Amino acid sequence: MISIAILLFGLFFLLLLLEVPVALALGLPALTAIVLFGLADPILIAQQIFSAFDSYTLLAIPLFLLAGHLLGECALSRRLLDVVLITLGRVRGGVAVVTVVVSLLFAGISGSGPADVAALSVLLFPLLKESGFSEARSGALLAAGGGIGIIVPPSVALILYGVVAETSISQLFLAGVLPGITVSLALIIAVLLLSRRDQIPAHPPRLDWSVAGGSILALLAPVIILGGIYLSIFTPTESAGAAVLYIFLVDWIFYRSLFQEGKLLNVLIRTGRGSAQIFFIIAGGSLFAWVLHQTHLTEDLSGAVLQISQNRIVLLLLINAFLLIAGCFIDAISIIYIFVPVFQPALQQVGVDPVHFGIILTVNMAIGQITPPVGVNLFMASTTTGLNVSQLSRAVIPFLIAEFTALMVITFLPPLSLALPGFMRAK
């Protein structure tokens, strides 16, 4: 078993260092272990990958990505920004506060951090610069705000965690609301302190309430998605389809912005590419996780974790530290497939609820999205703003501190994650 573990993890990290695509870095070690150690008939490899895809729940991923891209391209996103600007834009550093709040609202529709960064950079980067923030700080804030997208429902990371950990996705979606707000508040406090230190002036918006009438339609999108799930009207997958239909119909009836300059085709292409990347990683990750399970490495590694300590606080601190380091080098999907089967059983034995662990994991992954060298939100912000990643990496440090503080609060205050699921179960 030790030789299989060395092969799997050693080859995985070697391939990552060689910049091999993540899907192959997960799949090739698993394939090598199956062939060298005769773990299964090779024909079972295809069956395992097919069974990983044969999930109604996973259909929510491309649909939520499509909803996020549609919202980013259509006129609804501008209306959503207008109403938040009118409400919050008059305080010192108000545009930065608006950026965090709009990131939270976008997160309630798309479920993807990089998609939120791409959409919001077009709308908010010029406003942030105009309000007095430096380009690097503005880009870093957009990257940090995008991380809320994998904490707040509907979250692609929570969907995958629910599949791997066999945990209710509806419960995970409920659990993500208050932690997502907690991270948002931490970022707001950070930008207010920075605004005061740097003497950023108030930036009253050149808007009035008449332009915000259409914002009601935009605000209804997350209400439909989350309300439908929480009231048991929709499954998560059905709510994703409802979100796509709602955004498309509202834009078609009132704005027709998606039908200009090939926008709709561009949205479909980006959604297809993003979905394909995720599902290729799922294919490799599911094969990797299958080998871990078949060789009983998950049980052995989970037992090794418990041998370090059986104190809940110590284990949570150690696992948080491990996930923060792993998030610097590995994407969220890989971490879910590799480490959830190892850590979840150990934490359950010391009394950590699987739903609570799912939220802890996603907050760690949100921080990983803005930590170099593999912070995907930093690279997306770099692409959309034209700044280099090193500039953004330095400017993002205050927001990293804010999110780490929120992580500690969420980790050691379980009711933040479990109160809403418990309330809905009681109802």
N, C-alpha and C positions, 0 to 999 in steps of 0.2 A: 504493500500500500504506500509505503514511503516513496518508492521509486515512481509510482504513478503520480503522486502529489508533486514530486520534484519535476517530472516531465510536464504536467499540466501547467503549473504556475510558472515554472522556469521558462518554458517555451512561450507562454503568454506574454510575460514581461519582456522577453527578448524581442518578440515580434513587435510589441509596442515601441520599444526603443528604435527599431528599424523602420518605424513609421508605416508599418503594414496596416491596412484598414482594420478597424476594430472587429468587424464581423469575421474576417479571416483570422485575426489574432485569437479570437475565441474558438472558432470552428476547427482550425488546423491542429491545435494541441489535442482537442477531443478526438478528432479523427485518427491522429497518430496513436493515442492511447488505445483506442478501440482495435486498431489493426495490430499493433505490437503485442498487446497483452491478450488479444483474442476475447475481448469483452462481449462481443455480439457479432452476429452475422451482418456483414456490411449492408445488406438490404434493409436492415432495421434502422439504419441511419436516415434514409429517406422517410421512413414511416414516422420516426421521432420528430423530424422537422415538420412533417405535415400535421402531426397531432398538435404541435406547438402553435401552428397557425389556425387550427380548426377550433376557433374560439369566437363565439358571438361577441364577447366582451371586447376583444381586440379591434373589432370593427369601429369602435368609438374613436380610436386613435386617428385614422385618416379623416374622419368626419369632424372632429374637433380642430384638427389642423386646418381643414378647409374653412370652417367657421372663422377661425382666427385670421386667415389670409383674406377672406371676404370682407371682414370687418375692417382690416387694415387698409384695404383699397377703396372701400365705398365711402359715401358721404356721411354715413352714420358716425364714423370715427371722429370726424371734425365736429359734429354736433355734441358728441360726448365730451370732447375737449373743451368746447365753448362753455358748457354749463359748469364744469369744474373750475375753469379760469375765472368766471364771474364770481363764483363762490369763494375761492381761495386766493385769487391772484393779487389781491390788494395788500397782503401782508409782506413784511420783509422776507425775501427769499421765497415768495409765494409761487413763482413759476416752478421752482424745484419741488415744493410741496405738491403742486399740481401734477408734476411728473410721477411722483410716487403714487398718488391717488389714482391717476389714470392707468398706471401700470397695474394696480390692484384690480381696477374694473376690467381692463383687457384680459387679465389673468382669469377672470371669471367666465371667459368665453373661449379662449384659444387653447389653454393647457400646455403651452410650449414657451419656454423662456426666450430662445433665439427668435421665434416668430414675433413675440412682443417687442423685442429690441428693434427688429427690422421695421416693424410698423410704426412704432412711436418715435424712432429717430427722425423720420421724415417730418413728423408733425412738431416735435418738441425741441430738437437740437437747435434750430434757429432761434426759438423763443428763449431758451436757456442762455445762449450767447448774448442775445439782446438785453436780457435782464441783468447782466453783469458777471455771470459765471464764466470761468475760463473754459476753453474748448475741451481740455483734458478732463476737468471736473464734470462738465456737462455729459461727455461721452461715458465717463465712469458711472455717473448716476443712472443713465439709461441702461447700462449693463447690469447694475445692481438691482434696479427696479424690475428688469426682465426676469430675474431669479424668482420673483414672487409667483411667476407663471407655473412653476412646478409644485408649489405648496398649496395654493388656493385651487379648489375644484372649479372646473374639470381639469385634472392634472394627468398628463400622459404617464408621469412617473408613478403616481398613485394607482393608476389602472394596472400598470405592469407589476407593481408591488403586490396588489391584490391578487393577480393571477398567480404569481410565484409563491406567495405566502398563504394562498388559499384563504384570504380574508375578504370580508364584504366590502366591495368597492363603494357602495352607498354609505356605509359607515365611515370609510376613509374620507370620502368627500365631505361628510359632515365634520369630521375631525379636523380637516384642513382649514376651516374658516377662521377660527380664532387665532391659531398660530400664524396664518397669513396676515391677519390684521396686526398681530404683534410685531412681525418683521417689518411691516409697513410703518408702524409707529416708531420703531427704532430708527429707520431710515429718515423719517420726518424730523425726529429730534436731531439727528446728525446734520441734516441740511440746514435746520434753523440755527444750530450752533455755528456752523461754518459761515452762514450768511451774516450772523452777528459779528463773528471774528473778522471777516473780510469786508465788512461794511457794505454788503450788497443792498442797494436801495429797494424800496417797494416798487413794484412795476404794475400799476393799475392797468387792467386790460382795456383795450379800445373796443369794448363790446357792451351791449345792453341785453336785457332779458328777452327782447323780441327775437334775437337770433338763436335763442336757446330752446325755442318751442319744439324743434325736432329732436332735442336731446331726450325727451321722454321716450321716444321710440327706441333710441339707442340703449337707454337704461333698462328697457324691458327685456333686452336680450339675455343678460345674466339672470334676471328674475325668472324667465321662462326655463332656462337651463337648470338652475339650482332649485327653484321652486317645484318644478316638475319631478325632480329626483326626490326631494325631501318629502313631498306630499304623496309619493308612490304613484304618481301619474305616469312617469316615464322610468324605464331603466336608464342607466348611464348611456348606453348605446342609442336608445331611442331619443334621449334628450339631445344628443349630438346631431342626429338627423333633424330634429325639430329646430335647433339653432341655425343650421344651414338653410333650411326652408324659410325660416323667419327673416333672416338677414337678406336673403335673395329676394323674397317677395316685397319687403319694405323698400329696398333699393329700387326694384323694378317699378313699383307703384308711385313712389314719391320723388326719387332722385335720378334713376337711370345712370348713375355714375359708373357702374360696372360694365356698361355696354359701350364704353368709349375707349378708343385707342388700344384695342386688344387686351383690356384689363382682365376680363374674365378668363381668357385663354392663359394669360400669365399666371393667374391665381391657380388654375387647374394644374399647370405644369409644375409650379412650386410645391403644391400639395402632393403631387405624384412623386416628385423627387424626395421630399422630406419623408413621406410614408415609406418609400422603398428603402431609404437608408435605415429607418427604424426597424423595419421587418427583416432586413438582412442581419442586423445585429441580434434581433430576437432569435433568428435561426441558429446563429453561432452560439448565442448564450444558452439557448435551450439544450443544445447538444452538450455543451460544457457542463451544465447543471445535471444532465442525465448521467454523465460519466461519474460526477461526484456522488450522485445518489447510488448508482449501481455498485460502486466500489466501497460504499459506506464511509467515504471520506467526510461527508457532512457530519455524521455522528461522531467520528473520531476528532474532527477539528472543533466541533461544538464542545465535546468533552474536554479538549485541551484548553478552550477558553475558560470553562468553569474551574479548571485546575489553577488558573492564575488567581482567581478570587471568586467567591460566591457572595460578595457584598454588592448589593444592587447599585449603590452610588459609584463604587470603584469601577464596576463593569461598564456602567454607562459612560463614565469619564474616559475609560480606555477605548471603548468602541467609538465614541465621538472623535477622539484624537486620531484613531485609525482611519475613520471615514473622511475626516478633513484632509489627511495626508493623501489617501487614495483618490479623493476628488480632484487633487491637483494634477493627476496623471491619467485617470480613467474616467470615461463618461458614465453618466448615471445608469444607463441601461445595463452596462456590463457589471457595475457594482451590484445592482439588484439581483442579477442572475448568479453571480459568483458568491456574494457574501451573505445575502439574506438567508439561504438555507443553512449557513453556518452560525450566524449570530442569533437568529430568531429563536431557535430551540433553547439556547443557553439563557437568553433573556427571559423567556417564558418561565424557566425553572426558578428564576429569582424574583418573579412576580411582575414583570413588565408586560403590559398588555400589547398584543401584536398591532393593534390600531395605533397605540401611542408610539411604538417603535417605527411604524411606517411614516409617521409625521417627523420624528427625529431624523430618520434617514433622508427624507426629502428636503428638510431644511439644510442638512449637511450638503446635499447635492446642489442646492441653490447657491450655497457659498462656493462650492467647487466650480460653478459656472463663471465665477469672477476671480478665480485664483489661477495664475499662470503655473505651468506652461500650457495647459490644455483647457483654459477657461473659455468655453464656447461663446458665452455672451460677450467677453472681451473681444474675441475675433469678429463677432457680428457687429459690435459697435465700431470696431476699427474699419470694417468694410463700409458701413453706412455713413461714418463721419469723416473718413479720410485720415484719421489719426493713427499713429503706429501703436502697437500693443504695449510697448514699454512705457510710453506716456500714460496710457490708460491704467497700467498696472500700478504705477506710483500714485495716481490720482484716486484710485479705488480704495486705498488703505482705510480712510475713515469709515467707509461704508462696510468694509469687511469687519471692522471692530464693532459696528452697530449690529450687524447680522450675527456675529458670534455671541454678543450679549443676549440677543433674542433667542439664540439656540440654547443657551444655558437656562434661560427662564422656561422655555418650552420643555426642555429635558427634565427639569426638576420640579415642574408644576404640571403634573399629568392632567388635572382638570381642564386646562386650556385645550387639550386634545380630546378629552373623553366626555366633557360636559354635554355637548350637543348630541353626540351619538347616544349617550345615556338618556337624555331627555326624550329623544325621539323613540327610543325603545320603550320607555315608560308610557308614552302616549299611545 
